[in-house]
Amino acid sequence: MDNDVRDPVAVTGFHAGRTHKFSPGQKTADRVLAVGRAPVEHGFARLNSRRALAKLRTDPARATRLLRALLVLTKPRSQPLTVLDG
């Protein structure tokens, strides 16, 4: 993926239909995209289930704490967690 800020790119998955089936390459591309997307979506689901995002909308001072919680939920466990002061 190109990281050029002047020409942003949105990566989306392929869509199959009743008459249009996936090719093996499309299946692989969708699988790769899902692997990267799943941890982030799971983290947001956990925050939503605790109504954390609603609290964030009512009190911006909570944003740092909630974003740190999302970082903990999405960061691979093999990497050490970096604690930010502030």
CNS distance restraints for C-alpha pairs under 8 A (distance, minus, plus):
assign (resid   1 and name CA) (resid   9 and name CA) 7.98 0.50 0.50
assign (resid   2 and name CA) (resid   9 and name CA) 7.46 0.50 0.50
assign (resid   3 and name CA) (resid   8 and name CA) 7.16 0.50 0.50
assign (resid   4 and name CA) (resid   8 and name CA) 6.26 0.50 0.50
assign (resid  12 and name CA) (resid  33 and name CA) 7.86 0.50 0.50
assign (resid  13 and name CA) (resid  29 and name CA) 7.37 0.50 0.50
assign (resid  13 and name CA) (resid  30 and name CA) 5.36 0.50 0.50
assign (resid  13 and name CA) (resid  33 and name CA) 6.94 0.50 0.50
assign (resid  14 and name CA) (resid  22 and name CA) 8.00 0.50 0.50
assign (resid  14 and name CA) (resid  26 and name CA) 6.57 0.50 0.50
assign (resid  14 and name CA) (resid  30 and name CA) 6.49 0.50 0.50
assign (resid  15 and name CA) (resid  22 and name CA) 7.98 0.50 0.50
assign (resid  16 and name CA) (resid  20 and name CA) 5.57 0.50 0.50
assign (resid  16 and name CA) (resid  21 and name CA) 5.41 0.50 0.50
assign (resid  16 and name CA) (resid  22 and name CA) 5.99 0.50 0.50
assign (resid  17 and name CA) (resid  21 and name CA) 6.38 0.50 0.50
assign (resid  22 and name CA) (resid  26 and name CA) 5.69 0.50 0.50
assign (resid  22 and name CA) (resid  27 and name CA) 6.05 0.50 0.50
assign (resid  23 and name CA) (resid  27 and name CA) 6.34 0.50 0.50
assign (resid  24 and name CA) (resid  28 and name CA) 6.29 0.50 0.50
assign (resid  25 and name CA) (resid  29 and name CA) 6.16 0.50 0.50
assign (resid  26 and name CA) (resid  30 and name CA) 6.12 0.50 0.50
assign (resid  27 and name CA) (resid  31 and name CA) 6.16 0.50 0.50
assign (resid  28 and name CA) (resid  32 and name CA) 6.20 0.50 0.50
assign (resid  29 and name CA) (resid  33 and name CA) 6.22 0.50 0.50
assign (resid  30 and name CA) (resid  34 and name CA) 6.09 0.50 0.50
assign (resid  31 and name CA) (resid  35 and name CA) 6.29 0.50 0.50
assign (resid  32 and name CA) (resid  36 and name CA) 6.75 0.50 0.50
assign (resid  33 and name CA) (resid  37 and name CA) 6.20 0.50 0.50
assign (resid  34 and name CA) (resid  38 and name CA) 5.75 0.50 0.50
assign (resid  35 and name CA) (resid  39 and name CA) 7.66 0.50 0.50
assign (resid  36 and name CA) (resid  40 and name CA) 7.77 0.50 0.50
assign (resid  37 and name CA) (resid  41 and name CA) 6.30 0.50 0.50
assign (resid  38 and name CA) (resid  42 and name CA) 6.00 0.50 0.50
assign (resid  39 and name CA) (resid  43 and name CA) 6.19 0.50 0.50
assign (resid  39 and name CA) (resid  73 and name CA) 7.76 0.50 0.50
assign (resid  39 and name CA) (resid  74 and name CA) 5.44 0.50 0.50
assign (resid  40 and name CA) (resid  44 and name CA) 6.37 0.50 0.50
assign (resid  40 and name CA) (resid  74 and name CA) 5.74 0.50 0.50
assign (resid  41 and name CA) (resid  45 and name CA) 6.11 0.50 0.50
assign (resid  42 and name CA) (resid  46 and name CA) 6.26 0.50 0.50
assign (resid  43 and name CA) (resid  47 and name CA) 6.38 0.50 0.50
assign (resid  43 and name CA) (resid  70 and name CA) 5.86 0.50 0.50
assign (resid  43 and name CA) (resid  73 and name CA) 5.50 0.50 0.50
assign (resid  43 and name CA) (resid  74 and name CA) 6.07 0.50 0.50
assign (resid  44 and name CA) (resid  48 and name CA) 6.01 0.50 0.50
assign (resid  44 and name CA) (resid  70 and name CA) 7.22 0.50 0.50
assign (resid  45 and name CA) (resid  49 and name CA) 6.02 0.50 0.50
assign (resid  46 and name CA) (resid  50 and name CA) 6.50 0.50 0.50
assign (resid  47 and name CA) (resid  51 and name CA) 6.28 0.50 0.50
assign (resid  47 and name CA) (resid  52 and name CA) 5.17 0.50 0.50
assign (resid  47 and name CA) (resid  53 and name CA) 6.40 0.50 0.50
assign (resid  47 and name CA) (resid  70 and name CA) 7.62 0.50 0.50
assign (resid  48 and name CA) (resid  52 and name CA) 5.92 0.50 0.50
assign (resid  48 and name CA) (resid  53 and name CA) 6.03 0.50 0.50
assign (resid  48 and name CA) (resid  54 and name CA) 7.90 0.50 0.50
assign (resid  51 and name CA) (resid  55 and name CA) 6.63 0.50 0.50
assign (resid  52 and name CA) (resid  56 and name CA) 6.30 0.50 0.50
assign (resid  52 and name CA) (resid  66 and name CA) 7.25 0.50 0.50
assign (resid  53 and name CA) (resid  57 and name CA) 6.37 0.50 0.50
assign (resid  54 and name CA) (resid  58 and name CA) 6.58 0.50 0.50
assign (resid  55 and name CA) (resid  59 and name CA) 6.05 0.50 0.50
assign (resid  55 and name CA) (resid  62 and name CA) 7.61 0.50 0.50
assign (resid  56 and name CA) (resid  60 and name CA) 5.61 0.50 0.50
assign (resid  56 and name CA) (resid  61 and name CA) 7.75 0.50 0.50
assign (resid  56 and name CA) (resid  62 and name CA) 5.81 0.50 0.50
assign (resid  56 and name CA) (resid  63 and name CA) 5.81 0.50 0.50
assign (resid  56 and name CA) (resid  66 and name CA) 7.62 0.50 0.50
assign (resid  59 and name CA) (resid  63 and name CA) 7.75 0.50 0.50
assign (resid  62 and name CA) (resid  66 and name CA) 6.28 0.50 0.50
assign (resid  63 and name CA) (resid  67 and name CA) 6.01 0.50 0.50
assign (resid  64 and name CA) (resid  68 and name CA) 6.15 0.50 0.50
assign (resid  65 and name CA) (resid  69 and name CA) 6.31 0.50 0.50
assign (resid  66 and name CA) (resid  70 and name CA) 6.29 0.50 0.50
assign (resid  67 and name CA) (resid  71 and name CA) 6.19 0.50 0.50
assign (resid  68 and name CA) (resid  72 and name CA) 6.29 0.50 0.50
assign (resid  69 and name CA) (resid  73 and name CA) 6.29 0.50 0.50
assign (resid  70 and name CA) (resid  74 and name CA) 6.15 0.50 0.50
assign (resid  71 and name CA) (resid  75 and name CA) 5.78 0.50 0.50
assign (resid  72 and name CA) (resid  81 and name CA) 7.33 0.50 0.50
assign (resid  75 and name CA) (resid  79 and name CA) 7.36 0.50 0.50
assign (resid  75 and name CA) (resid  81 and name CA) 7.93 0.50 0.50
